[in-house]
Amino acid sequence: MLVLASASPRRRELLTQAGYTFTVTPAHIPEDPLSGESPIAYVTRLALEKARVVYEQVSAQESEADPLVVLGADTTVVAPDGEILGKPVDASDAARMLRVLSGVTHQVITGVAVVTQMSSESAAEVTRVSMLTLSDAEIADYVASGEPMDKAGAYAIQGRAARWIPRVHGCYFNVVGLPLALVSSMIEGALRRLVKAPAQEIAASSI
């Protein structure tokens, strides 16, 4: 049983696109960076915390025939000066973030975590994204559309902001919110370990 520990509609769409059958149980945890925490450490910590919280919530539903796999993820945008740009708190903050990203190349980092009864694993995907120089009017119109308000870095590459992104260096799906190749390899690895677990436990008990 695969559970996505995220309320993001974009992550749901991507996981469905990849062919997975899953349920959704959002995690509700504080998402502020710790003092001195690097962007990669930040997103992998949040992804793992989300997955672990949801695993504890739904583990009672697990059965031997249908082992539980919980997927957590967290995405952030990192400005060229290293500032972590999460979701804007208001329209003014969204405009500020877009001015920071205008005309430069920045990083988008997604932390991914997979938690099962046997193991907890986390990893991160980094993509470099170049944005055209935006005018004050373009920024104002985009913020007024409402699209930036629930997006890390205040833009959606799969939305109206696509017209300002001439180059993506790395995984495009990572920028949308879920690096599918990384996620697939982690889920399949976790499932293989779960399938092998009974035989390994029997071998260990016979020594």
N, C-alpha and C positions, 0 to 999 in steps of 0.2 A: 504494500500500500504506500503510494507516494503522496506526500503532503507538502504543499507549497506554503511556507511560512511568510506570506507576503500578500498584502491587499492590492498590489500594483496590477492594474488591468493589462499593462504592457507585458509584464512577466507572465501573466496567465496566457496571453495570446502567443508569446514566443514558445512557451513550454508545450502548448497545444500544437503549434506549428511543427515542433520537433517530434510529434507523434506520441507524447506521453499522456496517459490517463492518470488523473490526480484529483485530489480535493484541496480546498484552500482553507487554511486556518491562520489568519494574520497574527503576528506577534506584536505586542505592545510593550516596548521597552524605551528607556531614555536613549536618545540618539546624539547627544552632545559629545564632541571629541574630548579625550582626556588631555590634560596639560602635557605638551611636548610630544603628543602622539603623531606618528607619521601617517600620511593618508592611507597607505597600504595596511598598516597595523589597525587603523581606525575602521576601515570597511570590513576587514576579515574578522575583527573582534565583534562587530555588530552582526554580521552574518551568522557567526557561530552562536552568539547569545540568542538570536532569534530562533535558530533551529533547535537549540537546546530547550528553550522555554516551551516551544510548541510540542516538542517530543514529549516532555513531561505532561503536557495537557492531554495529549491524545494516545499516550502509550497503552492505556487500558484497552484500546480497541485492537491492539496488535494480537495476531495469532501466529502459530507456528507455520500455518499454511500461507499466511499473507503477512510477512514481516514488514515492519514499519520503517520507511525511509523518509526523513524530513529534510527538505531543501530550504536553506535560508540564503538571502542575498541582500546586499546593500551597495548602492552606487553613489559615488560622489564625483564632483568635478574639481580639478585642481588648477588654479590659476598659475601663470608662469612664475609668479613670485612665491609659490608654494601655499597660498591661502586655500583652505578647503571651502568650497562653495556648495553648501547644502541647498535645501529648498528655501526660497526667499520667504521672509516673514511678512512682507507686504509689497505693494507695487513699487515703492521707492527702493526697497532692497533689490527687487528684481531688475530695475533699471540700472542700479549700481553694478550688479553682477554682469549684465550685458555690456556695459561700458568697459569693464575689466577684460572681458573676453574679445571685444571688438578688435579685429585686425591682427590677432595673434594666434599662435598654436598652443593649445592647452591639453591637459590629460584628463581622460575619463577612466576611473578605476572602479571596478566592481569586485567586491568580496563575495565569495561563494562558500557555503558550508553544507556538508551532508552529514547528518547524524543518524545512527542506527543503534540498536542494542549493543552491537559489538564495538563500534568505533565512532569517532568524531574527526572529520577532516575538513580543512579549510584551504582556500587558495585565492589568488587574485588575478584578474586580467586587466592589462593597461592598454589603452588606445589613445593615440594622439590625434587631435581634431583641430583643423585649421578653420578659422572663421573670417569672413570678409569684414572690412571696416564698415560699421553701421553708423548711420546718421542719427541725430537726436530724434528726428521725426520717425524713423523706422523703429527705434527702440520704444518710443512712446506708443506707437500704433500696436506693436507686438504685445507690450505689457497690457494695453487696454483690451486686447483680445482675450485675456485671461489664461492663455495657454502656458505661460511661464510659471504660474503660481504653485504648482505641485511638482515641479521638476527640479532636480539637482542642477545647479548652474543657471537656472531660469530659462532653459530652452529645451525644445523637443526636436531632435534630429529627424524624427519620423513625421513631424508636423510642419507648420509654416516656416520654421527655422531652417528647413532643408535647403532653401534657396540661398542661404548664406554660408553653406558648408562646401567649399570646393574640394577638400581633400580629407580623407580619413586614413590614418596609418595604423592598421591593426583590425581587430574584430568590430565590424559595424554593429552587430547585435549587442555587444558590450555597451555601446553608447545608448542603445535603446533601453537597456537595463538588465540583460541576462546573456552572458557569453555562452552560446549554445554548445559549442564544441567542448569547452571546458566542463560545463555542467553535465553533458552527456557522459563524458569519460568518468567523472566522479560518481555519478549515479550507477553506471554499469559496474564500476569497480566495487562499490559498496554492495551491490546485489551479488556479485561473484563471491565476495567474502562471506555473505550471509548463507549462500548455498553450500559453501565448503565447510562452514562452521560445525555442523553435526559430526562429519567424518573426522575432523581435526580433534574435536572434543573426545570422541570415542578412542582415537589413537592415543591421546594423552592419558586417558584414564586407564589404559591397559599397560602402560609402562611401569 
